[in-house]
Structures are given as structure tokens and as C-alpha cells.
Amino acid sequence: MMEPEQFEEIVREVLAEPREAEPGTGPRFVLPIKAFKATDSEDRELDVVGITGTEDDNENLSFIVIVERDGETYPIIESSVWRTNGKAG
């Protein structure tokens, strides 16, 4: 398990020098976070696992979430989430 000081150092490094993606290839950076349970605006249950900044929106950060639907699990980006009780599994 990562120590809080290690996590803080990684956050500072990522935010100080975000890695630029090639135009049209996706996020500028991906920052893993301690996963937590949440819901989206459609009340879908999801696990939040990271933060990203996309090249088409330089002012706002988004959440990287894992969604499970019909037995399939996949990551998507959500701009807003609402934390629920419990840890992500």
C-alpha cells in the first residue's frame, strides 16, 4: 500500500508537468486515486478509480470510473459523481 507522502509526491509531479497526448488520442494525463463507490446522474453504481484532464477541456478535471453492465466491465469518463458509502471492490 502506498504511503500518503508517496501519493502526495506523485500528485505534485503529475500536476506540475502533465504529459501531453498527441492531438486526438485522449486524455492529457491520468492520475490513479484510492478507489471509491459512487453513482452518476443516472443512478448507475460505479467505482471511481482516477482523475483525468482531456485535451478538449483544459479547465476541468473528470473522473475515470469503472462501470459494470450486463456482465461487461469497462472504464468511462464522468464529469460528476456522487460518493456513496463503501469502498470500491
JONORQUI-V449657 format. One record per helix or strand of 3 or more residues. SS is the DSSP state (hx for helix, st for strand). FROM is the first residue (numbers start at 0). TO is the last residue. Records with the same first field share a line. If there is no record, write none. Layout:
SS=FROM-TO  FROM-TO
//
This chain:
hx=3-15
st=26-38  44-53  61-68  71-77  81-86
//
